[in-house]
Amino acid sequence: MTRRLAEVAKKVGVSEATVSRVLNDKPGVSRATRQAVLSALDVLGYERPTQLRGERARLVGLVLPELQNPIFPAFAEVIGGALAQLGLTPVLCTQTKGGVSEADYVDLLLQQQVSGVVFAGGLYAQADAPHDHYRQLADRNIPVVLVNAAIEHLGFPAVSCDDAVAVEQAWRHLASLGHERIGLVLGPGDHVPSARKLAAARTLGDLPDEYVARAMFSIEGGHAAASRLIDRGVTGFICASDPLALGAVRAARRKGLGVPSQISVVGYDDSALMNCTEPPLTTVRQPIESMGRAAVELLNARIGGSCVPAEELLFEPELVVRGSTAQAPRD
């Protein structure tokens, strides 16, 4: 205890008596000093006294990369509901183009003394992106859980849909329909889930490099990428998200080709309203409910002081066959 008092006092630049007053929840300490002492406890890796843990325990950051892709609001609903059942309040942080960055949100959440953070999509999935803000959370001993594949060595537990199984399901479905020229529309080159999908596809059949196209995760990106692959003769598409798949459908139609009579498209996520598109989208469903609840369980365990290994839990996806896939056209 004496060593802890000395270390915290030195870190903050106050007396050990002041630190003691904060730790025992005594009056006579300014709010700024109090917050500085509590933050120093976090940075040095010490547990807060029981009576002070509640100051953080009510808030949990939920950081999303966007809301345009329906998969992210779906994750937010599940994760937010599971947090509320535990008496925790989610603080929703959504990035917008030209708006607040992920790193800025992390700074904001640290100022709010959050109990932990769940990232459902973000820069952790991009190998070439900056990751200093994640290390900042780790240095302060803030519990963090990541949803879907992350780069290695961040040291946080993760909950992911199995990308290899997803691609295998989609590939075998298209192959069973007679498609021999199967192509992939993926995210950027440093995107870890896309890299996993590509690696899995290469083990399943002939996949020339010219049958792989990269795009930003949007309908427009999918349209541009799929258009290139159609020109190269691809008839069956496996896309890394539903918006990319909808872009592929649009690309086919702009070229005067029928979906699914001439071009078959498989998406990924089974996000909202994919059964209402024209045609209804065949896609690989992420188990959002199971994944979201698992993420919250892991986070809550860390908040409670339990040791949670920095491992990745893989969840099985499910192919949902609808109207955007059919027998391959005969040459």
N, C-alpha and C positions, 0 to 999 in steps of 0.2 A: 504493500500500500504506500509506504514512504517513497519507494522508488517511483511509483506511478505518479504521485503528487509532484515529485521533483521534475520528472520528465515533462509533464504537462505544463507545469509552471514555467519551465525554461522555454518550451515551445511557444507559449502565448506571451511571455514576458511579464508575468504577474507573480505575486507571492504564492507560496504553497498554501498559506491560510486562505487566500481568495479561491484557489482551486478547491480546497476542502469545503468552503461554503457552497460552492456550486454543486459539488458532488453530493452534499447533504441537503440540497434544496433549501438553503437558508437565504433570507433576504439580505439586502445591503450590497448587492452586486448589480452593476448596470446590465441592461439587456445585451449590449454589444459584447461585453466581457464574458457574460454567461454563454453566448453563442460561440465565442471564440474558444472557450474551454471545452465545450461539448464537441466542437469540430476537431479540436486537437486530440480528444479521446478517440474519435473515429480514425483520424489519420495515423495515430500511433498503434491502432489495433486493439485498444482496450474496450471492454464491454461497458456500456453506460450503466449506472446504478438502476435498479429495477424501477424506482419511482420516476426516473427521467426517460425511460424508453418510450413511454406513450407520446412524447413530443414528436417522435418520428413515426411511430407505428400506425398512425391514422392515414398516412399518405403514401401512395405508391405511384411512381411514374410509369406511364404507358406510352412509349414512343413509337410512332408509326411513320413510314416514309411518305404516305399519301392517303387520300380517301377516295380517289377516283376509281381505283381498282376495288371492286366490291369485296374482295377477300379480306382487306384490312379492316373495314367496319365490322365484318363478321367476326374476326378475331377480337376486336375491341369489345364487342357485345359479350362474347363468352368470357373473356378475361375480366372485364369490368364486373360482370355479374358474380363471378367466382370470388373476386376480391371483396365485393360488398357482403357476401355471405360470411366472410371472415371478419367483418367490421373494419375493413380497409377501404379507403377512398381513392379511386384511380384519378391521377392527374394526366389528362390526355394531352399529348404533345404531337402535333401533326406538322410535318414539314410542307412548305409550299415553295414553288419556284421563286427565287429571289427573296425569300422570307427568312425566318429564324432557322439557323442551322442545327444539326443534331448536337454539335458541341455546345452551342448556346443553350439548348434545352437542358443539357446535362448540368451546366453552370446554374441554371434556374432551379433545377430540382435539388441540387446540393444546397442552395440557399434556403429552400423550403424544408430542409431537414427530412427528406423523404426516407421512408423505411427501406425501400428497395426500388428497383427499376426492371420492367419487362420491355425488351425491344422486340417488336414483331416486324421484322424487315428493317434493314438499315445498312449503314456503312460497314458493319462487321462482316457482311456477306461479300464484300469487295476487297480483294487482296491488295489492290493498289491505292485504296482510300486511306485517309488519315484515321488513326485509331488512338490518339493520345487521350481523348476524352474517356475511353473505356478504361485505360490504365489509371486515370484519375479516380474513377469509381472504385477500382480495385485497391488503390492506395489508401482510400478512405474506408475500406472494408464495408462498402455498401453492397448488399446482396443484389445480384443481377442474374436474370435468366434470359436467354436468347431463343427466339422462335425461328426455326429453319436455319440451314447450314451456315456455319460461321467459319472464318479463317482459323487456322490452328494457333495455339499458344496464347489465346486471350485469357484462358483460365476460368471461364464461366460455364456452368451447366447449360445445355441446350436441349430443346425439344424440336424434332424435325420430322417432316414427312420423308419417307425413303425414296429418294430421287431415282435410284437404280430400279426399284420395283415399278415405279410409275412409268418409266420409259419402257421397261420390259412389257408391261401390260399394253401400252399403246402400240408398240412395235408389233407384237404378236397379233394384235387385233387387225392392224392394217395388212400384215403379211397374210393372215387368214382370208382376207378379202381379195387377195391376188396382187396387191401392190408390191412391185419390185423396186421402184424408184422412190424410196422413202427419204424425206429430208427433215431437218430440224431447224426450227426458228428459236434461237436462244437469246439470253441477255448478253451483256458486255463480256469481253474475254476474261476479266478478272472476277466474274460473278461465280461464287463457289457452287450454288445449286445448279447453275447451268453447266459448269465444268463436270459435275457429277453425272448429269444427264448425258452429256456427250460421251464420257468415258463408258457409261453403261451401253449406249447405243452402238459403240464401236465393237462391243463383244457379241452383239446380236446378229449382225449381218454386214453386208457390203455398204459402207457409208463413205463415199468419196468426199474429199474436202469441199468440193463445189456444191455438195448437197447440204452444207451447213451454213446458215446465215445468222448474223448477229444483229440485234436491234435494241433500242430502248424499249422499256416495258410500257407500250401504249398501242392503241389500235393503229395509229399512223406508222409506228415502227414496224408492226407486224405486216402491214400492207406493203411497205417498201421492201422488206426482207423477203416476204413470200413471193412478191412479183419477180424478184431475181431468180428464185428457185424454180418458179413455173417456167421461166424462159429456158432453164437448164433441163427441163423434162420431168421434174418431180411431180408425182401424182398423189402421194400420201404425205401429209404434214403432221409432225409432232411439235407442238408449240409449248414454250415454257410458262405460259400464263393464258388465261382465257382472253384478255384483251388482245394479246398477240394472235390468238386463233381467230378472233373476230376480224382482225386486220387481214389475215390470210384469206378468209371467206370473201372479204371485200375485194382483195386483189384478184381473186379468180373471176369474180363477176365483172370487174372492170375490163378483164381480158376476154369477156364473152364466154367464159367457161362455167358449166353448171356444177353446183355443190349439192349433193355428192355424186352426181352422174359422171363427172369427169375428174373432179378434184375432191379428195377426202381430207378432212381436217379434224385433229384431236387436240383439245385444249388441256389446261392443267389448272386445277383448283376446285372446279365446280362451284364458282361463286354465284351470287344471287342472279336470278333471271336467265341463266344459261339454257333453261328449258323453255324459255319464251322467245328465243331468237329464231330467225328464219334462215336456214333450218335450225331446229333445236341442236345445241352443240354437244357432240360426243366429247367427253372430257374425263380427266382422272381426278377423282375427288380427294381432297385433303380431309382427314378426320378432324375438323376444326374444333368440335366440342371436346374431344378427348385430349387433343394437343393443348388447347387453352387451359383446361382444368389441370393438366399435368404441370404446365408452366407455373401456375399459381401455387400448386402444392409444393413444388420445389422451392419457390421463393419464400413461401410461408415457413418452410422448414429452416431455411437460412436465417430468416428474421428471428425465429425462435431460438437460434443458437446451435442448431443441429449441423453436423458436418455433412455437406452435400458434395459428392465428387464432381469434378469438372468434366463430366461425361455427356455424351449425346444420346438421348433417347430417340429411337427411330420408330415411327408409327407407319402402319401399313395403309397405303392408298387403295382406292377402289375405282376401277374403270366403269364409267356410266355411259352406256351406248345409247345414242340418240340418232338424230337424222342427218348429221354432217359427214357420216362415213357410209360407204357402200362398196360394192364390187368395183375393182379397178377397171377402167375402160380398156377395151380390146384395141390393140394397135391396128 
